[in-house]
Amino acid sequence: MSNRLDGSVAALTPQLLHALQAFAAHPRILVALDFDGTLSPLVDHPQDARPLPESAQLVAQLGALPGVYTAVVSGRNLQSLAEVYPAPLPSIQIGSHGAERTLPDQLHTGWQSAALSDEQSALLAALTQGLARVAEKFDGVSLEYKPSATVLHVRRAAPEDQETALAQAQQELQDLDGVKLMLGKAVLEASVLHTDKGKALMWLREALDVQAVLFAGDDVTDENGFRVLQAEDISVKVGPGATAAVHRIDSPFDVPQLLQSLVSMRN
Ligand SMILES: O=P(O)(O)OC[C@H]1O[C@H](O[C@H]2O[C@H](CO)[C@@H](O)[C@H](O)[C@H]2O)[C@H](O)[C@@H](O)[C@@H]1O
């Protein structure tokens, strides 16, 4: 962050602005954004999250520009994303860390969501029971259900219970073969599908045939996305913490400046 000559605060470093110029000059680009902690500030109850109105409006503006694809790439399942994101949602939506994908029909990507096998459904039921056993022991620990995963939320638990609940949940599931565990911000997600945002971004790059990808995210699970990006791409970590991203902004409240810069450069 730096001060501008007029006294206002610039959220974007000169290096990021320079990279955005080069990115915006490509004929076809993908702007992919994480939801919680990036488009929306983090809140105690997942159902209360909303994108900042300026961000949502700028995403819509960007998506209407020729050669620009916009996507929300979220750990949420798509139904939950639709409930918290007022229309218009970007036409490309990646949910459940890549396990769910919605794209406009005319893109002919051939993507089809596969139903869970009987074995996967049984595993999902077993891991959900395991997480429920942990959740019931702590006030403020709750579960979120996704088509292929269950999430243990500890944000509303007493600080001293949060780490304990997360550790107990990992222990509870350790003997279940085939479960993918992902630690996020005050969450542990247990999934029966082994996908991640990196795989989803690589697939999107090819399906959309874009020359460059921008991906911004705040959480540990977004690191999978940052790691697959290449020299022509832009990775932006939102907030503090170790990261593989090349650029950083301080918070979701800086995302509008990032998007506005792209809109201006692309026009
Ligand atoms: O990939 P994202 O779009 O960032 O989704 C990641 C997880 O986000 C949600 O949890 C996070 O946000 C909640 C609301 O702000 C917060 O209470 C929680 O502590 C955060 O971890 C969502 O509920 C999860 O399903 C997503 O996987």
The ligand as an SDF file (V2000), in Angstrom:
LIG
                    3D

 27 28  0  0  0  0  0  0  0  0999 V2000
  -13.0830  -20.4000   -1.5220 O   0  0  0  0  0  0  0  0  0  0  0  0
  -13.9850  -19.4470   -0.8120 P   0  0  0  0  0  0  0  0  0  0  0  0
  -15.0260  -18.8470   -1.6840 O   0  0  0  0  0  0  0  0  0  0  0  0
  -13.2380  -18.4170   -0.0370 O   0  0  0  0  0  0  0  0  0  0  0  0
  -14.7340  -20.3580    0.2490 O   0  0  0  0  0  0  0  0  0  0  0  0
  -13.9740  -20.9160    1.3190 C   0  0  0  0  0  0  0  0  0  0  0  0
  -14.8890  -21.2770    2.4540 C   0  0  0  0  0  0  0  0  0  0  0  0
  -15.6460  -20.0950    2.7070 O   0  0  0  0  0  0  0  0  0  0  0  0
  -16.6500  -20.1650    3.7100 C   0  0  0  0  0  0  0  0  0  0  0  0
  -15.9960  -20.1700    4.9620 O   0  0  0  0  0  0  0  0  0  0  0  0
  -15.2350  -19.0080    5.2050 C   0  0  0  0  0  0  0  0  0  0  0  0
  -16.0930  -17.8610    5.1870 O   0  0  0  0  0  0  0  0  0  0  0  0
  -17.0840  -17.8430    6.2420 C   0  0  0  0  0  0  0  0  0  0  0  0
  -17.9460  -16.6090    6.0330 C   0  0  0  0  0  0  0  0  0  0  0  0
  -17.1780  -15.4440    5.9880 O   0  0  0  0  0  0  0  0  0  0  0  0
  -16.3600  -17.8470    7.6080 C   0  0  0  0  0  0  0  0  0  0  0  0
  -17.3120  -17.8580    8.6650 O   0  0  0  0  0  0  0  0  0  0  0  0
  -15.4550  -19.0950    7.7030 C   0  0  0  0  0  0  0  0  0  0  0  0
  -14.7130  -19.0670    8.9050 O   0  0  0  0  0  0  0  0  0  0  0  0
  -14.4860  -19.0880    6.5140 C   0  0  0  0  0  0  0  0  0  0  0  0
  -13.6580  -20.2620    6.5050 O   0  0  0  0  0  0  0  0  0  0  0  0
  -17.5610  -21.3340    3.4710 C   0  0  0  0  0  0  0  0  0  0  0  0
  -18.4470  -21.4720    4.5450 O   0  0  0  0  0  0  0  0  0  0  0  0
  -16.8020  -22.6350    3.1860 C   0  0  0  0  0  0  0  0  0  0  0  0
  -17.6960  -23.6370    2.7630 O   0  0  0  0  0  0  0  0  0  0  0  0
  -15.8330  -22.3780    2.0500 C   0  0  0  0  0  0  0  0  0  0  0  0
  -15.1210  -23.5680    1.7470 O   0  0  0  0  0  0  0  0  0  0  0  0
  1  2  2  0
  2  3  1  0
  2  4  1  0
  2  5  1  0
  5  6  1  0
  6  7  1  0
  7  8  1  0
  7 26  1  0
  8  9  1  0
  9 10  1  0
  9 22  1  0
 10 11  1  0
 11 12  1  0
 11 20  1  0
 12 13  1  0
 13 14  1  0
 13 16  1  0
 14 15  1  0
 16 17  1  0
 16 18  1  0
 18 19  1  0
 18 20  1  0
 20 21  1  0
 22 23  1  0
 22 24  1  0
 24 25  1  0
 24 26  1  0
 26 27  1  0
M  END
$$$$
